[in-house]
Amino acid sequence: MRVIRGFHNLRSEHRGCVATIGNFDGVHLGHQAVFRHLLREGERLGVPATVISFEPHPLEFFCPQAAPARLTRLREKLRVLDEAGIQRVMLLEFSARLAAMSADEFIQRVLISGLGIRYLLVGDDFRFGQGRAGDIKLLHEAGARHGFGVDSMDTVVVESERISSTRVRKALACGDLELARRCLGRPYRICGRVVYGDQRGRSIGFPTANIGLHRKASPLHGVFAVQVHGLGKQPVPGVANIGNQPTVDGDRRYLLEVHLFDFCQEIYGRHLEVEFCKRLRDEKRFDSFEQLRRQIERDARAARKILGVRPAAI
């Protein structure tokens, strides 16, 4: 999959494609349905399928304090797009300049002059351009003038409700990992690199792999039974806390801490994927590290039972 970062990296060989536009946070089943339709059109027309997306998320630009928690970081999103068969991704920096671009200018500069699109597929609620003035009607009119087809996709429904990134966030926030899985079409995972921590977990007998989330907000909070991918052919089971460490100071950025069961290798710098299997409890502040240690023991026993892992040898 080829990633084109910004207008300045567009080349003549990028012209001629079928395309869709959106943030695609989470790359859920609704997004995947759009991609399958797009790939069929690309095959029919003999041109590559291109996803046009934005970085950062527009809401992170307009209102960073109220922006929704990301379901996927850019690296995760690109991996899932690649797995879906998308051939190209056009990443546009969402800046003041892009926010001020009119819908007509976006069509002309990006879709026509930049990509030379043959076909455009968007969601049924798609809006674009300054003040969100552009809509499907405007796209149909532009397509009729410039010779490209335009379609909109109906929403995909699970359990009589529309699948959306917002719905997935709500499911994760309340610990409904099974609903999130049904909307995503896969278990929910967070990826990241193992970083050095303060080693307090090691001091109480529960060393952790600390994974920086690199995001302002997390869609998940609390303690979970997990499976960790990236350490061998088989995932490694464990128990994880995702939050801001209230027993330590409560002011740190979100951190994912994973205690791996029966595992003692040095893994600093490794890139891991943490698959969340079952929520155990909320994150909680404890008055002492001894209270925290006893609770982690209970959490570890519960996670082992859920994951079918034999109890630790005494």
C-alpha positions as CSV (number, residue, x, y, z in Angstrom):
1,M,0.0,0.0,0.0
2,R,1.3,3.4,-1.0
3,V,0.9,6.3,1.5
4,I,0.9,9.8,-0.1
5,R,1.4,12.5,2.6
6,G,0.0,15.9,1.5
7,F,-0.7,17.7,-1.7
8,H,3.0,18.3,-2.4
9,N,3.7,14.6,-2.8
10,L,1.0,14.1,-5.5
11,R,2.6,13.0,-8.8
12,S,1.2,12.4,-12.2
13,E,1.2,8.6,-11.6
14,H,-1.3,9.1,-8.8
15,R,-3.9,10.4,-11.2
16,G,-6.7,7.9,-12.2
17,C,-8.3,6.1,-9.2
18,V,-11.5,5.3,-7.4
19,A,-11.6,7.0,-4.0
20,T,-13.5,7.4,-0.7
21,I,-13.1,10.1,1.9
22,G,-13.3,10.0,5.7
23,N,-11.6,9.7,9.0
24,F,-12.2,5.9,9.3
25,D,-11.4,5.8,13.0
26,G,-11.5,2.2,14.1
27,V,-12.0,0.9,10.5
28,H,-15.2,-0.8,11.7
29,L,-17.6,-3.0,9.6
30,G,-19.3,0.0,8.1
31,H,-15.9,1.3,6.8
32,Q,-15.0,-2.2,5.6
33,A,-18.2,-2.4,3.5
34,V,-17.2,0.9,1.8
35,F,-13.8,-0.5,1.0
36,R,-15.1,-3.7,-0.5
37,H,-17.5,-1.7,-2.7
38,L,-14.6,0.6,-3.7
39,L,-12.3,-2.3,-4.5
40,R,-15.0,-3.8,-6.8
41,E,-15.3,-0.5,-8.7
42,G,-11.5,-0.1,-8.9
43,E,-11.3,-3.6,-10.4
44,R,-14.1,-2.8,-12.8
45,L,-12.4,0.4,-14.0
46,G,-8.9,-1.0,-13.8
47,V,-7.6,1.7,-11.4
48,P,-6.3,1.6,-7.8
49,A,-8.6,2.1,-4.8
50,T,-7.6,5.2,-2.8
51,V,-8.6,6.3,0.7
52,I,-8.5,10.0,1.4
53,S,-8.1,10.7,5.1
54,F,-7.0,13.4,7.5
55,E,-4.4,13.8,10.2
56,P,-5.1,15.0,12.8
57,H,-8.8,14.3,13.1
58,P,-10.7,17.5,12.3
59,L,-12.2,17.6,15.8
60,E,-8.7,17.5,17.3
61,F,-8.0,20.6,15.3
62,F,-11.2,22.5,16.0
63,C,-11.8,21.5,19.6
64,P,-8.9,19.5,21.0
65,Q,-10.2,19.3,24.6
66,A,-13.5,17.9,23.5
67,A,-12.2,15.6,20.7
68,P,-13.3,12.0,20.9
69,A,-10.8,9.4,22.0
70,R,-9.2,7.8,19.0
71,L,-10.0,4.1,18.5
72,T,-6.9,3.7,16.3
73,R,-3.6,5.6,16.0
74,L,-2.5,6.4,12.5
75,R,-0.1,3.4,12.4
76,E,-2.9,1.0,13.4
77,K,-5.4,2.5,10.9
78,L,-2.9,2.2,8.0
79,R,-2.2,-1.4,8.9
80,V,-5.9,-2.3,8.8
81,L,-6.4,-0.4,5.6
82,D,-3.6,-2.4,4.0
83,E,-5.1,-5.6,5.3
84,A,-8.4,-4.6,3.7
85,G,-6.7,-4.4,0.3
86,I,-6.6,-0.6,-0.2
87,Q,-3.8,0.3,-2.6
88,R,-3.3,3.9,-1.8
89,V,-3.9,6.3,1.1
90,M,-3.8,10.1,0.6
91,L,-3.2,11.7,4.0
92,L,-4.1,15.4,4.2
93,E,-2.9,17.5,7.1
94,F,-6.0,19.0,8.7
95,S,-4.8,22.6,9.2
96,A,-6.3,26.1,9.2
97,R,-5.7,26.2,5.4
98,L,-7.6,23.0,4.8
99,A,-10.4,24.0,7.1
100,A,-10.8,27.2,5.1
101,M,-10.9,25.4,1.8
102,S,-14.3,25.6,0.1
103,A,-16.1,22.5,-1.0
104,D,-15.7,23.5,-4.7
105,E,-12.0,24.1,-4.2
106,F,-11.6,20.7,-2.5
107,I,-13.3,19.0,-5.4
108,Q,-11.2,20.8,-8.0
109,R,-7.8,20.6,-6.2
110,V,-7.9,17.2,-4.6
111,L,-10.4,15.1,-6.6
112,I,-10.0,16.4,-10.1
113,S,-6.5,18.1,-10.5
114,G,-4.8,16.0,-7.8
115,L,-6.2,12.5,-8.1
116,G,-8.1,12.5,-11.4
117,I,-10.8,10.3,-9.8
118,R,-13.0,8.1,-11.9
119,Y,-15.4,7.2,-9.1
120,L,-16.1,8.5,-5.6
121,L,-17.8,6.6,-2.8
122,V,-18.8,8.3,0.4
123,G,-21.0,7.6,3.5
124,D,-24.7,8.7,3.4
125,D,-24.0,11.5,5.9
126,F,-20.8,12.8,4.3
127,R,-20.1,16.6,4.5
128,F,-17.0,18.5,3.6
129,G,-15.4,21.9,2.8
130,Q,-15.5,25.1,4.8
131,G,-18.5,25.1,7.2
132,R,-19.3,21.6,6.0
133,A,-21.1,23.2,3.0
134,G,-20.3,20.3,0.6
135,D,-22.7,17.3,0.4
136,I,-23.6,14.4,-1.8
137,K,-25.7,16.7,-4.1
138,L,-22.7,18.9,-4.8
139,L,-20.6,15.9,-5.6
140,H,-23.2,14.5,-8.0
141,E,-23.2,17.9,-9.8
142,A,-19.4,17.9,-10.0
143,G,-19.3,14.4,-11.2
144,A,-21.7,15.1,-14.0
145,R,-19.6,18.1,-15.1
146,H,-16.2,16.4,-14.9
147,G,-17.0,12.8,-15.7
148,F,-16.7,10.8,-12.5
149,G,-19.3,8.7,-10.9
150,V,-20.5,9.3,-7.3
151,D,-22.3,6.9,-5.0
152,S,-23.2,6.9,-1.3
153,M,-23.3,3.9,0.9
154,D,-26.1,3.0,3.3
155,T,-25.1,2.5,6.9
156,V,-24.3,-1.0,8.2
157,V,-26.5,-2.1,11.1
158,V,-25.7,-4.4,14.0
159,E,-28.5,-5.3,16.5
160,S,-30.9,-2.8,14.8
161,E,-28.5,0.1,15.3
162,R,-26.1,1.9,13.0
163,I,-22.4,1.0,13.3
164,S,-20.3,4.1,13.8
165,S,-17.1,5.0,15.5
166,T,-19.1,6.8,18.2
167,R,-21.0,3.6,18.9
168,V,-17.8,1.6,19.3
169,R,-16.4,4.2,21.7
170,K,-19.5,4.0,23.8
171,A,-19.3,0.2,23.9
172,L,-15.6,0.4,25.0
173,A,-16.3,3.0,27.6
174,C,-18.8,0.8,29.3
175,G,-16.7,-2.3,29.0
176,D,-18.8,-4.0,26.4
177,L,-15.9,-5.6,24.5
178,E,-18.2,-8.1,22.7
179,L,-20.4,-5.4,21.2
180,A,-17.2,-3.5,20.1
181,R,-15.9,-6.8,18.5
182,R,-19.2,-7.2,16.6
183,C,-19.1,-3.7,15.3
184,L,-15.4,-3.8,14.4
185,G,-15.4,-7.3,13.0
186,R,-12.4,-8.2,15.2
187,P,-11.3,-8.0,18.8
188,Y,-10.3,-4.5,20.0
189,R,-6.6,-4.0,20.2
190,I,-4.2,-1.2,21.1
191,C,-0.7,-1.2,19.8
192,G,2.4,0.6,21.0
193,R,6.1,0.3,21.9
194,V,7.3,-0.8,25.3
195,V,8.9,2.1,27.2
196,Y,10.8,2.4,30.4
197,G,8.6,3.0,33.5
198,D,9.2,3.7,37.2
199,Q,9.4,0.0,37.9
200,R,7.0,0.2,40.8
201,G,5.2,-2.9,39.6
202,R,8.5,-4.9,39.8
203,S,8.9,-3.7,43.4
204,I,5.6,-5.3,44.5
205,G,6.1,-8.5,42.5
206,F,4.1,-7.6,39.4
207,P,6.5,-6.3,36.7
208,T,4.7,-4.6,33.8
209,A,5.3,-3.8,30.2
210,N,4.5,-0.1,30.0
211,I,3.1,1.0,26.6
212,G,2.8,4.7,25.8
213,L,-0.6,5.5,24.2
214,H,0.4,8.7,22.5
215,R,-3.1,10.0,22.6
216,K,-4.9,12.7,24.6
217,A,-7.8,10.4,25.6
218,S,-8.3,6.7,25.8
219,P,-11.5,4.9,24.7
220,L,-10.8,2.3,27.5
221,H,-10.3,2.7,31.2
222,G,-9.8,0.1,33.9
223,V,-8.4,-3.3,34.4
224,F,-8.7,-6.1,31.8
225,A,-7.8,-9.7,31.0
226,V,-5.6,-9.4,27.8
227,Q,-3.7,-11.4,25.2
228,V,-0.5,-9.7,24.0
229,H,0.7,-10.2,20.4
230,G,4.2,-9.6,19.0
231,L,6.3,-11.7,21.4
232,G,6.2,-15.0,19.5
233,K,4.1,-17.3,17.5
234,Q,1.4,-17.4,20.2
235,P,-0.1,-14.5,22.2
236,V,1.0,-14.1,25.8
237,P,-1.8,-13.8,28.3
238,G,-1.8,-11.2,31.0
239,V,-3.7,-8.6,33.0
240,A,-3.6,-4.9,32.1
241,N,-4.4,-1.5,33.6
242,I,-5.2,1.4,31.3
243,G,-5.5,4.8,33.0
244,N,-3.5,7.5,34.8
245,Q,-2.1,5.6,37.8
246,P,-4.2,7.2,40.6
247,T,-2.3,5.4,43.4
248,V,1.0,6.9,42.2
249,D,0.1,10.5,41.4
250,G,-3.0,10.6,39.2
251,D,-1.6,13.4,37.0
252,R,0.2,11.4,34.3
253,R,-0.8,10.9,30.8
254,Y,-2.7,7.7,29.9
255,L,-0.6,4.6,30.2
256,L,-1.2,1.0,29.4
257,E,0.5,-1.3,31.8
258,V,0.5,-5.1,31.1
259,H,1.6,-7.8,33.5
260,L,2.5,-10.8,31.4
261,F,1.8,-14.2,33.0
262,D,4.8,-16.5,33.4
263,F,7.0,-14.3,31.2
264,C,10.5,-12.9,32.1
265,Q,12.1,-11.6,28.9
266,E,13.4,-8.1,28.5
267,I,11.2,-6.5,25.9
268,Y,12.0,-2.7,26.1
269,G,11.5,-1.2,22.6
270,R,9.4,-4.0,21.3
271,H,6.2,-3.1,19.4
272,L,3.2,-5.0,20.8
273,E,-0.5,-5.4,20.2
274,V,-2.7,-5.7,23.3
275,E,-6.0,-7.5,22.7
276,F,-8.6,-6.7,25.3
277,C,-10.6,-9.8,26.2
278,K,-12.7,-9.0,29.4
279,R,-13.1,-6.0,31.6
280,L,-12.4,-6.8,35.3
281,R,-13.0,-3.5,37.1
282,D,-12.6,0.2,37.1
283,E,-9.3,1.8,37.8
284,K,-9.1,2.7,41.5
285,R,-7.0,4.6,43.9
286,F,-5.5,2.7,46.8
287,D,-4.2,4.1,50.1
288,S,-1.0,2.0,50.0
289,F,1.0,-0.1,47.6
290,E,0.3,-3.1,49.8
291,Q,-3.4,-2.7,49.1
292,L,-2.6,-2.3,45.4
293,R,-0.5,-5.5,45.4
294,R,-3.3,-7.5,47.0
295,Q,-5.8,-6.2,44.4
296,I,-3.4,-7.0,41.5
297,E,-3.2,-10.6,42.9
298,R,-7.0,-10.9,42.8
299,D,-7.1,-9.3,39.3
300,A,-4.4,-11.7,38.0
301,R,-6.3,-14.8,39.4
302,A,-9.5,-13.6,37.7
303,A,-7.7,-12.9,34.4
304,R,-6.0,-16.4,34.5
305,K,-9.4,-18.0,35.0
306,I,-11.0,-16.0,32.1
307,L,-8.1,-16.8,29.8
308,G,-7.8,-20.4,30.8
309,V,-4.3,-20.1,32.1
310,R,-3.2,-22.3,35.0
311,P,-2.7,-20.6,38.3
312,A,0.9,-19.4,39.0
313,A,3.1,-21.9,40.9
314,I,3.5,-21.1,44.6
